[in-house]
């Protein structure tokens, strides 16, 4: 993952890929995973968010971030 800024604006979750200039609107799940992605291993991210999201949804968010 390149340098990414994640922020909220007007109720939207937005990711800005600084290197490419691409802007993405994402859901809360992807937004939360993004904040942990560079600091934690996948299993740690799943552990920290499984109380809030289904495990398969967290895996899906990880896959979306890697694209």
C-alpha positions in Angstrom: 0.0 0.0 0.0 1.3 3.4 -0.9 1.0 6.5 1.2 -2.7 6.8 2.0 -4.6 9.5 4.0 -7.9 8.4 5.5 -10.4 10.9 6.6 -14.1 11.6 7.1 -16.0 14.5 5.5 -19.7 15.1 5.4 -20.5 11.6 6.7 -18.3 9.9 4.0 -15.2 7.8 4.6 -12.5 8.8 2.1 -9.1 7.4 1.3 -6.6 9.5 -0.7 -3.7 7.6 -2.3 -1.1 10.3 -2.3 1.2 8.6 -4.9 -1.4 8.2 -7.6 -3.8 11.0 -6.6 -6.7 8.5 -6.6 -9.6 9.2 -4.2 -11.8 6.4 -2.9 -15.1 6.5 -1.0 -15.1 3.4 1.3 -17.4 2.0 4.0 -16.6 2.2 7.7 -15.2 -1.3 7.8 -12.5 -0.6 5.2 -11.8 2.8 6.8 -11.2 1.2 10.2 -9.0 -1.6 8.7 -7.0 1.0 6.9 -6.0 2.7 10.1 -4.6 -0.5 11.4 -3.1 -1.9 8.2 0.5 -0.7 8.5 0.8 -1.2 12.2 -0.7 -4.7 12.7 -0.6 -8.1 11.1 -3.8 -9.4 9.5 -4.6 -11.7 12.4 -4.2 -8.8 14.9 -6.5 -6.6 12.8 -9.1 -9.4 12.7 -8.8 -9.9 16.4 -9.3 -6.2 17.2 -12.3 -5.8 14.9 -14.1 -9.2 15.2 -16.4 -7.9 17.9 -17.7 -5.3 15.4 -17.6 -7.1 12.0 -17.8 -10.6 10.7 -14.4 -12.2 10.1 -15.1 -12.7 6.4 -16.0 -9.0 6.1 -12.6 -8.1 7.6 -10.8 -10.4 5.2 -12.7 -8.7 2.4 -11.7 -5.3 3.6 -8.0 -6.4 3.7 -8.3 -7.7 0.1 -9.8 -4.3 -1.0 -6.9 -2.4 0.6 -4.4 -4.6 -1.2 -5.8 -4.0 -4.6 
